Amino acid sequence: MTNEKEFLIQLQSPETRERAFRELMSLYKERLYWHIRKIVISHDDADDVLQNTFIKIYRSIHNFKGDSKLFSWMYRIATNEAITQINKNAKRLQTTNETIQQTALGNLPTDVYFDGNEIQLKLQQAIAILPQKQQLVFNMKYFDDLKYKEIAEILETSEGALKASYHIAVKKLQTYLTSD
Amino acid sequence: MNKELKNIKTTGFKTPDNYFDTIEDNVMDNIKLNNILNSKSTGQTIPEGYFDTIEDSVYKKITSSKKEIKVVRLFTRKNMFYAASLAAAIVLMLIVVLPSNPSFSNLELETVENYIYQESYSSEDIAALLTEEELKEVLYADSSYSDESLEDYILDNTTIEDFIIE
């Protein structure tokens, strides 16, 4: 996507909308999926959230003003949808978000869509213990390789606060991994 | 096994095979389906200008029937008192007079079966007790339909949208 403005016009005009939207999905489906998957853990939830995210993007693309990059805007929607999904699961099972994440992790070793080794599993457990903000920052920075500037735009916070969060998160994870 | 964080480069999560190939189609299908479901139109219309005249026609009806109508209360305090004491007396009487009368609700199924068996009722006798409506229901429950008639019924009475929504 070389020219975001032009692409946006195609997305917002009824004749070119569907074709442009399909292109948008093809471009971002994998990145958004993996971002969501790291938050909700299970593939089924990630699939639901990804679809909802795209539907939401399709419905509200005409409201997108271009204040931020299209990419950060979609990431923000995906993040919110993923957190909403965890909240929904927690509400349905009448428990807390933390318990939901712990349960999801407990299912990981037998999950057919997880083939991580012992240490990867341990890292996921460690991440789940972090406060939600630190989880998000760590995943986006460490695995998705996003820049602080981009993460700041997605989470609507300052770069300084993010850097601090990230370093605290890394430190905690390192300690957790090396302890027995 | 190296436990350093910097050596872990992936999460270990996987997706089903070819999962990413069908996302665009799935999402577009979902959007189209949602559009159908969300277009809340029932297809019903109203006469032109209906809502413009509704105040007038309602007001006309109000003013033309302005006669005072006296309201007679169905349940006055006195009547209620009589009715309540009568009801209480009947309940009391039933409790005292009929202490252990059997009722249908506490009859054992076996008892009923034995009774019918011993009294040797014929099926005609039992049929005579049933109304025509009840008999019809029994007949319907037993009848079997041919494949053709089922197919005709489905073709005539359902639309493809019904199946999509399902």
Chai-1 contact restraints between the chains, C-beta under 6 A:
chainA,res_idxA,chainB,res_idxB,connection_type,confidence,min_distance_angstrom,max_distance_angstrom,comment,restraint_id
A,R22,B,E24,contact,1.0,0.0,6.0,A-B,restraint_1
A,M25,B,E24,contact,1.0,0.0,6.0,A-B,restraint_2
A,K29,B,F20,contact,1.0,0.0,6.0,A-B,restraint_3
A,K29,B,I23,contact,1.0,0.0,6.0,A-B,restraint_4
A,E30,B,F20,contact,1.0,0.0,6.0,A-B,restraint_5
A,R37,B,F13,contact,1.0,0.0,6.0,A-B,restraint_6
A,Q51,B,V27,contact,1.0,0.0,6.0,A-B,restraint_7
A,Q51,B,N30,contact,1.0,0.0,6.0,A-B,restraint_8
A,F54,B,V27,contact,1.0,0.0,6.0,A-B,restraint_9
A,I55,B,I31,contact,1.0,0.0,6.0,A-B,restraint_10
A,Y58,B,I31,contact,1.0,0.0,6.0,A-B,restraint_11
A,Y113,B,K14,contact,1.0,0.0,6.0,A-B,restraint_12
A,F114,B,G12,contact,1.0,0.0,6.0,A-B,restraint_13
A,F114,B,F13,contact,1.0,0.0,6.0,A-B,restraint_14
A,D115,B,G12,contact,1.0,0.0,6.0,A-B,restraint_15
A,D115,B,K14,contact,1.0,0.0,6.0,A-B,restraint_16
A,G116,B,G12,contact,1.0,0.0,6.0,A-B,restraint_17
A,I119,B,M1,contact,1.0,0.0,6.0,A-B,restraint_18
A,Q120,B,G12,contact,1.0,0.0,6.0,A-B,restraint_19
A,L123,B,I8,contact,1.0,0.0,6.0,A-B,restraint_20
A,L173,B,L5,contact,1.0,0.0,6.0,A-B,restraint_21
A,Q174,B,L5,contact,1.0,0.0,6.0,A-B,restraint_22
A,L177,B,K3,contact,1.0,0.0,6.0,A-B,restraint_23
A,L177,B,L5,contact,1.0,0.0,6.0,A-B,restraint_24
A,T178,B,K3,contact,1.0,0.0,6.0,A-B,restraint_25
